[in-house]
Amino acid sequence: MTKKIITTISFGLFLLLLAVLFSSRAGAQPLPFPNLNLEVNTSSEPEQVVGSLQLLLLLTVLTLVPAILALMTSFTRIVVVLSFIRNALATQQTPPNQVLIGLALFLTFFVMAPVYRQINETAIQPYLAGEMEQDDALAVGAAPLREFMFAQTREKDLALFVNIAGADRPRTKDDVAMHVLVPAFVISELKTAFQMGFMIFVPFLIIDMVVASTLMSMGMFMLPPVMVSLPFKLLLFVMVDGWHMVVKSLVESFF
């Protein structure tokens, strides 16, 4: 039941997209929009109610996808480090936010590709083939993601949330609940990102200090040091192939 509803909605949205594309052409006759109705009616079969509830749960989970992407993958560390680079260069909105977030997303896909592949092979495909129940598929699919988060989480941060939750000391990784693991993983990622950001800031800070002291010794108090130091920082970043080094360090920090 759920698969039929999802298929119908997807097909209707596909027809709607085709209608918009073809109607925008000059002289083309607009296609009729599909009529989709979601009604709440009485049901005599419990299976129909269960299918509707599953669809509602699926739509609810889809709204949490951005939070899952940001907090349970490598996205947090990558986007914070890239933001530090822009602030260290003092280039304001260059690169723009869309470029930084897009680069962070694709780097996240690259880093998480082995984890996603393992989830697909061990959980998604067996579940779609009917070889595994839904609860078993969720448990098996969460295992690779948990292993990734455990590898990047510090024991101190994990112990903090275990103590706050009032849970018993875990003996194995399976004893750690997901609501304890995720915030510990996030603050560990933030600490690592700030450490990398500090290392990025140091050489550019030295350039700012040298330029500022030089301008003060020459009596140029009205000239902003940022205007003079910016070309030197850009030159340094380009000469050392900064984007290559930063992306390489980011990706290798997860392996």
C-alpha positions as CSV (number, residue, x, y, z in Angstrom):
1,M,0.0,0.0,0.0
2,T,2.7,2.4,1.0
3,K,4.8,1.7,-2.2
4,K,1.7,2.3,-4.4
5,I,1.0,5.7,-2.7
6,I,4.6,6.8,-3.0
7,T,4.7,5.7,-6.7
8,T,1.5,7.6,-7.4
9,I,2.8,10.8,-5.8
10,S,6.2,10.5,-7.5
11,F,4.5,10.0,-10.9
12,G,2.2,12.9,-10.3
13,L,5.1,15.2,-9.5
14,F,6.9,14.0,-12.6
15,L,3.9,14.9,-14.7
16,L,3.7,18.2,-13.0
17,L,7.3,19.0,-13.9
18,L,6.8,18.0,-17.5
19,A,3.7,20.2,-17.7
20,V,5.7,23.2,-16.5
21,L,8.6,22.6,-18.9
22,F,6.4,22.1,-22.0
23,S,4.1,25.0,-21.2
24,S,7.0,27.4,-21.0
25,R,7.7,26.9,-24.7
26,A,6.4,29.5,-27.1
27,G,3.2,28.4,-28.9
28,A,3.1,25.1,-27.0
29,Q,-0.2,24.0,-25.5
30,P,0.0,23.6,-21.7
31,L,-0.5,20.1,-20.5
32,P,-3.3,19.5,-17.9
33,F,-2.0,19.3,-14.4
34,P,-2.6,16.0,-12.6
35,N,-5.2,16.0,-9.9
36,L,-3.8,14.6,-6.6
37,N,-6.0,14.1,-3.7
38,L,-5.0,13.1,-0.2
39,E,-8.1,12.2,1.7
40,V,-8.8,10.9,5.2
41,N,-11.5,8.3,5.0
42,T,-12.7,5.4,7.1
43,S,-11.1,2.1,6.4
44,S,-12.3,-1.4,7.1
45,E,-8.8,-3.0,6.7
46,P,-6.1,-2.4,9.3
47,E,-3.4,-2.8,6.6
48,Q,-4.6,0.4,5.0
49,V,-4.3,2.4,8.2
50,V,-0.8,1.0,8.8
51,G,0.3,1.9,5.3
52,S,-1.0,5.5,5.8
53,L,0.9,5.8,9.0
54,Q,4.1,4.5,7.4
55,L,3.7,7.1,4.7
56,L,3.2,9.8,7.3
57,L,6.3,8.6,9.2
58,L,8.3,8.6,6.0
59,L,7.4,12.2,5.1
60,T,8.3,13.2,8.7
61,V,11.7,11.6,8.4
62,L,12.3,13.4,5.1
63,T,12.1,16.7,6.9
64,L,14.9,15.6,9.2
65,V,17.3,14.8,6.3
66,P,19.2,18.2,6.5
67,A,19.8,17.7,10.2
68,I,20.9,14.1,9.7
69,L,23.2,15.2,6.9
70,A,24.8,18.0,8.9
71,L,25.1,16.2,12.3
72,M,25.8,12.5,11.4
73,T,28.3,12.9,8.6
74,S,31.5,14.7,7.9
75,F,29.7,17.8,6.7
76,T,30.1,19.7,10.0
77,R,33.9,19.6,10.0
78,I,34.2,20.3,6.3
79,V,31.9,23.4,6.2
80,V,33.4,24.9,9.4
81,V,37.0,24.5,8.1
82,L,36.0,26.1,4.8
83,S,34.4,29.0,6.6
84,F,37.6,29.5,8.6
85,I,39.6,29.7,5.3
86,R,37.3,32.5,4.0
87,N,37.6,34.4,7.3
88,A,41.4,34.0,7.4
89,L,41.7,35.4,3.9
90,A,39.3,38.3,4.9
91,T,37.7,38.0,1.5
92,Q,34.2,38.6,2.9
93,Q,31.7,36.8,0.6
94,T,34.3,35.2,-1.7
95,P,33.9,32.3,-2.3
96,P,30.1,32.8,-1.7
97,N,28.1,30.6,0.7
98,Q,26.6,28.6,-2.2
99,V,30.1,27.5,-3.4
100,L,31.3,26.6,0.1
101,I,28.2,24.6,1.0
102,G,28.2,22.9,-2.4
103,L,31.9,22.0,-2.1
104,A,31.2,20.8,1.5
105,L,28.3,18.6,0.3
106,F,30.3,16.9,-2.5
107,L,33.3,16.4,-0.2
108,T,30.8,14.8,2.3
109,F,29.5,12.5,-0.4
110,F,33.1,11.5,-1.2
111,V,34.0,10.8,2.4
112,M,30.8,9.0,3.2
113,A,30.7,7.0,0.0
114,P,32.1,3.8,1.6
115,V,29.6,4.0,4.5
116,Y,26.7,4.6,2.1
117,R,27.8,1.7,-0.1
118,Q,28.0,-0.6,2.9
119,I,24.5,0.5,4.1
120,N,23.1,-0.1,0.6
121,E,24.6,-3.5,0.3
122,T,23.8,-4.8,3.8
123,A,20.5,-3.1,4.6
124,I,18.7,-1.3,1.7
125,Q,19.0,-3.9,-1.0
126,P,18.0,-6.9,1.2
127,Y,15.0,-4.9,2.5
128,L,13.8,-4.0,-1.0
129,A,14.2,-7.6,-2.0
130,G,12.0,-8.7,0.9
131,E,14.9,-10.6,2.5
132,M,14.9,-8.5,5.7
133,E,12.3,-6.9,8.0
134,Q,12.2,-3.2,8.5
135,D,13.5,-3.2,12.1
136,D,16.4,-5.5,11.1
137,A,17.2,-3.3,8.1
138,L,17.3,-0.2,10.3
139,A,19.6,-1.9,12.8
140,V,21.9,-3.3,10.2
141,G,22.0,0.0,8.2
142,A,22.8,2.1,11.3
143,A,25.8,-0.1,12.1
144,P,28.2,1.4,9.5
145,L,27.2,4.9,10.3
146,R,27.7,4.3,14.0
147,E,31.2,2.9,13.3
148,F,32.1,6.0,11.4
149,M,30.9,8.3,14.2
150,F,32.6,6.2,16.9
151,A,35.9,6.5,14.9
152,Q,35.7,10.3,15.0
153,T,34.3,10.7,18.5
154,R,36.5,11.4,21.5
155,E,36.0,9.2,24.6
156,K,35.8,12.4,26.8
157,D,32.9,13.8,24.8
158,L,31.2,10.4,24.8
159,A,31.6,10.0,28.5
160,L,30.1,13.5,29.0
161,F,26.8,12.7,27.4
162,V,26.7,9.2,29.0
163,N,27.0,10.9,32.4
164,I,24.4,13.6,31.5
165,A,22.0,10.9,30.4
166,G,22.4,9.0,33.6
167,A,23.1,5.8,31.7
168,D,25.2,3.0,32.9
169,R,28.8,2.8,31.7
170,P,28.7,1.1,28.3
171,R,30.8,-2.1,27.9
172,T,30.5,-2.2,24.1
173,K,29.7,0.2,21.4
174,D,26.2,-1.4,21.0
175,D,25.4,-0.2,24.6
176,V,25.7,3.4,23.5
177,A,22.3,4.9,22.4
178,M,22.1,7.0,19.2
179,H,20.8,10.0,21.1
180,V,24.1,9.9,23.2
181,L,26.4,9.2,20.3
182,V,25.2,12.0,17.9
183,P,25.9,15.0,20.2
184,A,29.2,13.6,21.3
185,F,30.2,13.1,17.7
186,V,29.1,16.7,16.8
187,I,31.2,18.4,19.6
188,S,34.1,16.2,18.7
189,E,33.8,17.3,15.1
190,L,33.6,21.0,16.1
191,K,36.7,20.7,18.3
192,T,38.6,19.1,15.4
193,A,37.4,21.7,13.0
194,F,38.5,24.6,15.3
195,Q,41.9,23.0,15.7
196,M,42.3,22.9,11.9
197,G,41.0,26.4,11.7
198,F,43.6,27.6,14.1
199,M,46.4,26.1,12.1
200,I,44.9,27.8,9.0
201,F,44.7,31.2,10.7
202,V,48.3,31.4,12.0
203,P,50.2,32.2,8.7
204,F,47.6,34.7,7.6
205,L,47.7,36.3,11.1
206,I,51.4,36.7,10.8
207,I,51.0,38.5,7.4
208,D,48.4,40.9,9.0
209,M,50.8,41.7,11.9
210,V,53.7,42.3,9.6
211,V,51.7,44.6,7.3
212,A,50.1,46.5,10.2
213,S,53.5,47.1,11.9
214,T,55.0,48.2,8.6
215,L,52.2,50.7,8.0
216,M,52.5,52.1,11.5
217,S,56.2,52.5,11.2
218,M,55.7,54.4,7.9
219,G,53.0,56.7,9.5
220,M,50.2,55.4,7.3
221,F,47.6,55.3,10.0
222,M,44.6,56.1,7.7
223,L,45.3,53.2,5.4
224,P,43.5,50.0,6.5
225,P,46.0,47.1,6.9
226,V,43.5,44.7,5.4
227,M,43.6,46.4,2.0
228,V,47.4,45.9,1.9
229,S,47.6,42.4,3.4
230,L,44.8,40.9,1.3
231,P,46.9,40.7,-1.9
232,F,49.8,39.1,0.0
233,K,47.5,36.6,1.7
234,L,45.9,35.7,-1.7
235,L,49.4,35.3,-3.2
236,L,50.6,33.1,-0.4
237,F,47.4,30.9,-0.6
238,V,47.8,30.5,-4.4
239,M,51.5,29.8,-4.3
240,V,51.2,27.0,-1.8
241,D,48.1,25.6,-3.7
242,G,45.9,26.2,-0.6
243,W,42.7,24.6,-1.8
244,H,44.5,21.4,-2.7
245,M,46.2,21.3,0.7
246,V,43.1,22.1,2.7
247,V,40.9,19.6,0.8
248,K,43.6,16.9,1.1
249,S,44.0,17.5,4.8
250,L,40.2,17.4,5.3
251,V,39.6,14.2,3.4
252,E,42.6,12.4,5.0
253,S,41.6,13.4,8.5
254,F,38.6,11.0,8.2
255,F,40.7,8.0,7.3
